[in-house]
C-alpha cells in the first residue's frame, strides 16, 4: 500500500520560524492546559533551554502540540521533545563544522530530520562540505531523508542528491528525485509546494508515497 506524501518544503519554513523567538504565550498556555502540571513545567523548561541555545523553537513547539493532541502520555511527549532538541543541536553543530556561513533554521531542522533517518553527524558534515557553496541545504537534506524513507540506503540517498547538486539541479528537480514517475511535477514558489491545479496550494499535500515529514524525529 502506498504511503501518504507530505510535501512540506514550504511548511518547513513556517515550522522553524525565527530561531531566537520567545515561546508564544498562546502556545505555552495550550501546553500547560493539555499536560499535567509537572510535565507542562518540564516541557516549558526544555523549550526555554532550546530557545537559549538558539535552536529552531517553533519545530519543537509544533511537535509537542501534535503529540499532545494525539493523547500520548505526558512523559512520552517530554521525552520526544528532548530527543528532537538533541538532534537539532547535533545538526547545527555538524553544519557549522562544514560551512563558514551560519546554518539557517530551515537547514538545522532539515539536518535533524536527516539525522533521524540514520545519517550520522559526520556524514551530515561531509554532505554540507560537498554541496555547492551558498546553496541552501534545507530541501536537499529533506530529499535525502525522503529517499531513505523509501528504502534507499543512506549512502545511496546522499550520493543521489549530491550528484543532483553537482549538476546544479533546482530544489524542484531534487524533489522529483524522490517522487515516483506517476506523480505530477511540483513547483516551489514562495514557501509552498503546488502539485496539479486541482490540488490546493497548501504546505501539506497528501498524495502518493511518503516524501517529506519535515519533523526532526
N, C-alpha and C positions, 0 to 999 in steps of 0.2 A: 504494500500500500504506500502510495506516495505521501510524504510528509509535507506539512504546510510550509509555504515560503514566506519568510519575513524579510521584506526589503526595508532596512532601517538606516540606510546611509544618511538620509536626511534626518531621520529620527534621532540618530546618534548625536547630531549637533544639538537637538532640543534636549536630550537627556543630560548631556555633560554640562552645558551652561557655563557661567563664569566660574573659574577654578576656585577663587577665594570668596565666593558668595557666602553670606550668612545663611544659616538654616532658616528658611522661610517660616514665619510664625504659624501659618496655617498648616504646614507640613508637620511641624513639631507638635501642634495641638492634636492633629489627627493621629499621629503615632502614639501620643500619650493616651488618647481615648481608646485605641484599639488594642493596646498591650497592658498587661498587669503593671502596676506602678514600678516595681523593681526592674522589670525588663525594659520598660519605657525609659527609665532613667539611664540604664546601661546603654541602650541604643543611642540616646541623645548624646551621651558622653562619647561614644565611638564616632558619631558623626562630627562632633565638635573637634575631636582629635584629628580626624581626616581633613577637616577644614583647615586646621592649624598647620598641617603638613602640606597643604597646597594640593590636595587630591581633588579630582572632579567630584564634587559633593552631590550634585543632582542625580548622578547614576546610582549612588548608594541610597539616596532617599527613595528613588523610584523602586529599587529592589525591595527595600523594607516595606513600602506600602503594598507592593504587589504580593509579597508573601503574607502580609497580614490580612489582605483581602481574601486570600486562599484559605484562611483559617488555620495556618500552621502554628504549632506550638511556639510560644514566645522564645524559648531557648534556641529553637531551630533558626528563627529569624535573626536573633542576635549573633549566632554563630556564622550564619551565611553572610551577614554584612561584614563581620570581621574578616572572613576569608576573602571577600571581594575587595576590601580595603587593602589587604595584604598584596593581592595581585595587582591592584592599581599602583601601589608603591613600587613593587618589583618592576612593573612595566616602565614606570617613569625612570627608574634607575638604569634599566637596560638601554632605554632610548637615549638617555643623557650621556651614557658612556660611548655611544656610537656617533653622535652628531653634536656639532657645536651649537646649533640653534636649539633653543628650549622647546621641548615637546609640547604640543598643544593638548588641551583637554581631550579633544577628539582622538588624537593619536594615543594618548595614555589609555583611554577607555578601550580603544580597539586592540591595543597591545595586551591589555588584561584579558580580553576575550580570547586572543590567540594563545596566551599562556594557559587559559582554562581548557583549551583544546589539546594541550600537550606540547606546545612549543616551549623550549627551555629558555631561561633568561639569556644564556649565551647565544642561542640561535636567534633570539629576538634582536640582540645587539648586532649580530652578523647580518641579519636581514636589513636593519636600518643602515648599516655601514655600506652595504652593497647597493642599496637603492640610489637612484639619481639624487644629487644634492638639490635641496629646495623643493622636492616633491613631497606632498603630504602623504603620510603613511596610513592614514585612517582607513580609507577604503581598501588599499592593498592588503592590510592586515585582516580586515573583516573577510575578504575573499579567501585568504589563506585558511581562516577558521572555518569558513563555509565548505571549502573543499575537503578539509579533514572530516567535517561532519558527514560528508557524503561518502566517506570511505577511502579517500586518497590519503596516502601516508603523509606525515608531517613534512618529511624531506621532499616528497613529490609535490606537495602543495606549495611549499616555499619556492622550489625550483620553477614551477609553472608560473607563479606570479612574478618572480624576479625576471624571468625571460620576457614577460609582458612589459615590465618596467623598463628593461634594457631596450626594448623596441619602441619605447615612448608611447605605449598604449594609454588611452584616456581611462579615467575611472569607469566610464560606461563600458568600455571594451573589457576592462578587467572583470567587472561584474558578470559579463557574458561568459567568462571562463567557468563560472560556477552555475550557469543555467543550462538545462538540457536544451537540445536543438528545437524541441517543440514549443519552448516558451517564446513569447513575443519580445522584441528588443525593448530595452529600457532606456529612458532618457533621464539624466540627472540635471535638475535645474533648481536653483535657489532653495536648497535644503529639502528636496523631496525627490522620490523616485516615481516616475509616471510610466505605467505599462500601456495597455491598449486604451483607446478613447473611452471604452465602456467602463473602465476602472477608475474610480475616484482617486485623484492625486493625493493620497494620504501617506504619511510616513510609514505605516504598516499596511502591507498588501498581502492578503492570504491567497497564494496561488502556488500550486505545484510543490516540489520538494523543498525541504528546509534550506534556506540560504543563509541569512544573517540574523543572529539574535541581537547583537548589539549590547549584550549583558556580560559583564566581566566575571562570569561564574562558570 
